[in-house]
Amino acid sequence: MKKLLFAITFIYFSFLSFSQSIEFEKDNFPGKKDEMKVARKQLDIGTEFYMQGRKEFEDFKKSYASEHRYYPVSHYDYQKAGYQNFRDALAPLSTAQTFNPKNARLNYMLGFIAFITDPSAPQTLTYFETAYKLDPLAEEDMAFWLAWSYHLNSRWDDAIKHYQICLQQGKKNAMEAEDITKKIAECNSGKKLSSSPERVFVDNLGSSINTAFPEYGPSISADEENIIFTARRDNSTGGKRDENDNGYYEDVYSSIKLNGKWQASKLLSKNVNTENHDAAAGLSSDGSKLYVYRHSGKDGGDLYESVLFGADWEEPIHMNKYINTKYHESSVSLSFDGKRLYFVSDKESGIGDRDIYYSDMDVKGEWGAAKNIGPVVNTKYGDEAVFMHPDGVTLYFSSKGHNSMGGYDIFKSTLVNGVWGMPENLGYPINGPDDDVFFVVSGSGSRAYFASSKTGGFGEKDIYKITFLGPEKAPLLNTQDQLMAMAANPVSNLKVENAVEVASAKLTILKGVVTDAKTTQPLESSIDLIDNDKNVVLATFKSNSSTGKYLVTLPSGKNYGIAVKRDGYLFHSENFNIPDNAAFQEFTKDVALKKIEIGSTIVLRNIFFDFDKATIRPESANELERLIKLLNDNPSLKIELGSHTDSKGSDDYNWKLSESRSKSVVDYLIGKGIGTARLVAKGYGETKPIDTNETDEGRQNNRRTEFKILEK
């Protein structure tokens, strides 16, 4: 009997400790009749707007669940549901709350409105905590929204506790139970991923990029010299505001880096930006192709491609039916060779809410039928913001599935022998309990760019740079990163999960300027990237028509030939044999093209011979075919094929070897139909070095085959 009495007493006083909600009744506010009347009226007005917004919200939730087979995982999915009514409810409810801050339901309503508009704001959690302490049963779903608020504030254990209370309270349908169970798993993932970190610097890109308005969706060139992003500024094209959130319409902006500093960002021309929403969806690694998202009204949203011509972007072209459908397509990433396009679509045939697809370019240069990247990467909860690193094997994307900490997290998957590896969460603080999307990585792999609503920024959302420093005890920084870290004024020195390397960085960047050898004027030219081992052209790029600039990314593990061509000029060739394990490197190679005239000489860097022999190796075929085409296109040319050696070996040996090699090239050309009278073979041995013979690199440069125009 005593035990029963104690239990009843405990429950009674426990209930009293919660049941402190003060209702809007005159007896509760003696001497404040007039103030009470005003507050009650504001409460009624605000509640009416709130209830209308809540109905829209519940209708949206039900519709979303029916369409997607699960409840919204991210609070961003809810943002437009009842938005205007919630905004209208905010002021009167706030007035009422100032008068009576101890009403559970009023605090709950304000917490709910705050959650929809800005769930990570401190007052969101404060409202829900206050409401729950006043009366945990004031609303049926009180514990759920409090739990989710704890979740978004990284209070993992508090969130788990209240999610578990949700599961214990009343009956839950299967979808509700799945939603809560998933959120508990996210909290456990968050606890684990935030427990063993490494150092990173997080830097705001500064006032050249960021303003008081939202900036987001960055895309960068592989060398980090160009950035494209979306902003909603007051100088937007057309100056329109979106009726859903009163923000300015999206436009695309750009900036270039000079002397290590981003220049003032500029609004792209009206070729790209219209009076409606225009958003940056992706940028090719060489910075020459821009992908734009537009909502046409007819379809869910489509993708367009624009090409940089000179200093301006051309009118974007609507992408074909294999990319754009009646559904919503967004977020684009182009492979390093321009032959595969990754994009995101919410088409019904997908695995989840949004899936990552890819399309390969056919022989006519058209995009083929899109294929789903598959269930290893895509999940039922939705996958977004795809970015394929220029190394050709590392895919970054955002997902609500896998081991997310909450909402979208950023993951990477590596392609090995044509198979995608299990996605890895990039860890804390790259990821947090809120949505983390639109993450792009530099060619070097040591830096990344993303948008965030961090406190202390210039506006609602800013673009930031992450510098990955690695473990403090291990000297992993190169000189460039050390200087950069010393010069930086970091927003914060944070941590990332130990287990995940951000990028392989097995990549070489080749860039420079193509000019006329005599006038030094910039030239537009065609640049072929060749796999010498397979004798195939992997891709063709162009140098800029007004600046002559070019950029080519070369993933490690191939013997590459580079051929720079322009009508009326001799081609220029380079060779890069990059081992599988080669780390990131960047070369600047300016190319001065020579006109086809008597005396002009070029080095054929992609003609190879067996060691100490005159036997031409098969990987020389592409270079020789270019030479044959030049001779066929200019039938009056007579040329000398000269072969050179380094200084190793005797003079007589080197002369004989070079003579034999030059004759081998001439014989090859004759065998392909070039007239004997047009060709002269000449061996020079070691007599005409173009570099030192004291280093391996110098000797390699001296071992070469050249041709010189004798007659035109």
CORMOKA-V788907 format. One line per field, one symbol per residue. burial: b if it has 24 or more other ideal C-beta (glycine too) atoms within 12 Angstrom, else e. A space follows every 10 residues. Layout:
BEGIN
burial=???
END
This chain:
BEGIN
burial=eeeeeeeeee eeeeeeeeee bbbbeeeeee eeeeebeebb ebbebbbebb eebbebbeeb beebeeebeb bbbbbbbbbb bbbbbbbebb ebbbbbbebb bbbbbbbbbb bbbbbbbbbb bebbbbbbbb bbebbbebbe bbbbbbbbbb bbbbbbebbb ebbebbbeee eeeeebeebb ebbbbbbbbb bebbeebbbb bbbbbbebbb bebbbbbbbb bbbbbbbbbb bbbeebbeee eeeeeebbbb bbbbbbbeee ebeebbbbbe bbbbeebbbb bbbbbbbbbb bbbbbeeebe bbbbbbbbee eebeebbebb ebbbbebbbb bbbbbbbbbb bbbbbbbeeb bbbbbbbbbe beeeeebeeb ebbbebbbbe bbbbbbbbbb bbbbbbbbbb bbbbbbbbbb bbbbbeeeeb eebbbbbbbb bbbbbbbbbb bbbbbbbbbb bbbbeebbbb bbbbbbbbbb eeeeeeeeee beebbeebee beebbbbbeb bbbbbbbbbb bbbbbbbeee ebbbbbbbbb bbeeeebbbb bbbbbebbbb bbbbbbebbb bbbbbbeebb bbbbbbbbee eeebbbeebb bbbbebeeeb bbbbbbbbbe eeebebbebb bbbbbbbbbb beebeebebb bbbbbbeeee eeebeebbbb bbbbbbebbe eeebeeebbb bbbbbbebbe eebeeeeeeb bbbbbbbbbe ee
END
